[in-house]
Amino acid sequence: MVRRRRREMPLNAEINVVSLIDVMLLLLVIFMITAPMMQGGVDVSLPKADARPLEPKSGLVVSVDRTGAVYVDETKMSLAEFRAAFRALASKRAKDGVYLRGDASVPYGVMAQVMATMRAAGVSDVGLVTEPDIVR
């Protein structure tokens, strides 16, 4: 019986990273698509202003969309409902301040009514939220 000796193959110590890169790129694409959807809040086109940024706090967020509807956090209210309910909401949650997000196309009168309601409820710490104006 004649045995043939095979040449032993040398060990391959390389790691095949092509499949790992494919998985990483797939996860990157998934995160890029889903990240904008995970942002909560009301869709508001904020006005641009060159202002000093506020310190982030966990205050009450009041938003006014382009139709004039008022949202407290994400709860939609009419202006009359907002007037009736804001004092109770402010007494519970506005100790860290209130952030007012108003759409750029909302009439000034609506924003003035919302701010007057806040002032009547005793809230004096109101931060107006804007987009940074990067044109210099």
Beta strands, then each sheet from edge to edge (+ up, - down):
strand 1: 48-49
strand 2: 60-64
strand 3: 70-72
strand 4: 75-77
strand 5: 98-102
strand 6: 126-129
strand 7: 131-132
sheet 1: 1+ 7+
sheet 2: 4+ 3- 2+ 5+ 6+
end
